[in-house]
Amino acid sequence: MKKNIVFCFFAVAILSSLFAGHDIILAPSVGYTYTNAFTVKNPIDPSSENINYFKAHNGYLEFTVGLILNNGFTYIEDAGFAAGPAYVTDDQIRVPSFFFISRSLLGYTFKPTQNLYINLLTGIGLTWGYPQVLQVGMPINIGFFCFFNKKSGLNITATDMVGIGFPSFLTNAFTVKIGPIFRL
């Protein structure tokens, strides 16, 4: 964990010097994530229904680092931790769940005013934890950054990541988060 924090600090310092004049953002946030994983239809008996493998309702903590160029091109890296209850199989057996979620996002930021940013991003995401061991997917991210002054503001973001997981086949992770945002 210390290595990741040190790496992020130096990455931000290097990016700040390389991209002077562009917006570098840092955003810690809290939120909620809902993860659902299910199997596909049984190839032997196509009339059978999909069986929900699990549904998880988790609290969420995240840290985001990003670069928004003057032309609107946006690159964001975020990593977060989610924990809470999961309900496994159709019997709704309650078990604890925890996930580490990491996403690399590219896209465009609209700037209707100097202090309001609207992000439309997509990329690749990775989730691992319990009870879903691994998920690789494509997140779609919509974010609103409202700056109150030159350096700080409010971040409200929603992300939906559809992917393929193990041991389940199809997965979906929806996250909503809010927190402060800092512009360097």
N, C-alpha and C positions, 0 to 999 in steps of 0.2 A: 504494500500500500504506500509506503514511504517513497519507493522508487517511482510509482505512478504520479504522486504529488510533485516530486522534484522534476520529473520529466515534463509534466504540464506547465510548471512554473518556467522552466527554461524554454519550452516551446513557445509560450506566450511572449517571453522576453525577445526571442529571436524574431518571431513574427512581427512584433511591435516595431523593431528596427527595420525589417525588410519592407513592411507595408505601411510606412508612415503616411498619414493622410487618409487611410482607409479605416474602417471601424473594426476593431477587435473587441469581441464581447466575451464576458465571463458571466455565467448565470447559475447560481445554486438555486434549486427549486424543490418543492414538495408536491405530492399529488397522489393520484390513485391510478392503479393499473388493473385491468381485467384481462385475464388470459384464459383462453378456451382451446382445448385440443380434442380432436375427434378422429375416428378412423374413417376410411372410405367404405363404400358399400362392399359387402362380401361378394367376391367374384363367383363363388359357387352358388350362392343364393341371392341374386340381385334384388329380389323383392324385400330383403331384410332392411331394416332401418339402420341409419348411422347410430353408433353408440358413443355417447360423450365419454371421453376418457377422464377428463377433469375440467373443472372450472375454478379459477383462483381469483380471489378478491384481495388485493394487496395495497398497503400503504407504500409510498414510493419516495425515495430521496435521489436527487440527480445533480450532476455538475456538468455544465455545458461550456465549451470553448469554441469560438467561431470567428470567422473572418468574413466581413461584408465589404466587397470592393465598391468603389464609387460607381461603377457601371451596373451594379445590382447583383453580380455573381456572388453567390454565398456558399461557403463551406463550413459545416458545423460538425464537431465531434461531441457526442455526449455519452456519459456513462452513469448508470444508476443502480440502486439496490432496492428490491421490493421484498416485502415480507407480509404474511398474513395467512388466512385459512384457505385451503383448497378443498373442493368436494370431488371425490374420486368416484368414477363409474356412475351408473344409473341408480345405485343404492344410496348415493349422496353421503358416502363415508367421509367425515371431516378429518383432515390431516393438516399439519403445518406446511407452509410452502415458503420458499425464498428463491429469488432469482437475481442474477446479475445481468443487466441489459446494457449493451453497447451498440451505438449506431454511428455510421459515417454518412453524412447527408450533403448533397449538392443541390443547388437550385437557384432561385431568383428571389430577391427581396424588393418589393415595391416600397417606395418612399413617398406616400402622398403628401406628407409634410416633413419638415426637418427632424421632428421628434417622434414620428409614428412610422414603424416598419411593419410590413406584412410579408411573412415568409411563406413560400411554397417550395417544399424540398422533398427529395426522395433519395434513396441510396441503398445501402445494405445494412442489415442489423443482425446481431447475434445475441441470443438469450441462453443462459445455462443456469441450472439450479435444480431444485426438487419441488414437485414430482416430475416435471418435464425436464429431462436430462439436457436436451439441446434443441434449439430452434434457430434456423437460418431463414431470414426473410427479407422482404422489401418493404421498408417503412415509407409511409406517406405522412408528411409533417406539415401542419399549418400552425404558424406562430404569429403572435402579435407582441411587438415590443413598443412600449410607450415610454419615452424618456421624459422625465420631469425637469431635467437640466442637462448640461453638457455630458455628464458622466454617469448618471444613474436613472433607473426607471423600473418599470414593471414588465415582467415576462409572463404571458399566458400562451400555452402551447398544447395542442392535441396531436397525438401520433397514433396511427394504426399500422401495425405490421402483420402482414399475412405471410406465412411461410410454411416450411416443411420442418417437422420436428422428429425427434427420436425419444421415446419409443412410439409416439403417435405419428400419424402421417400428416394431416393438415392442422395448422395452428393459426391462431389469431391473438394478438396482444394489442389492447387499446390502452393508451395512457393519456391522462389529462394532468397538467401540472401548472403551478403558479409560483412565482418567486421574484426576487429582485434581479435586476440585470445591470451590469456595469460596462460602460463603453470606455476603452482605453484610447 
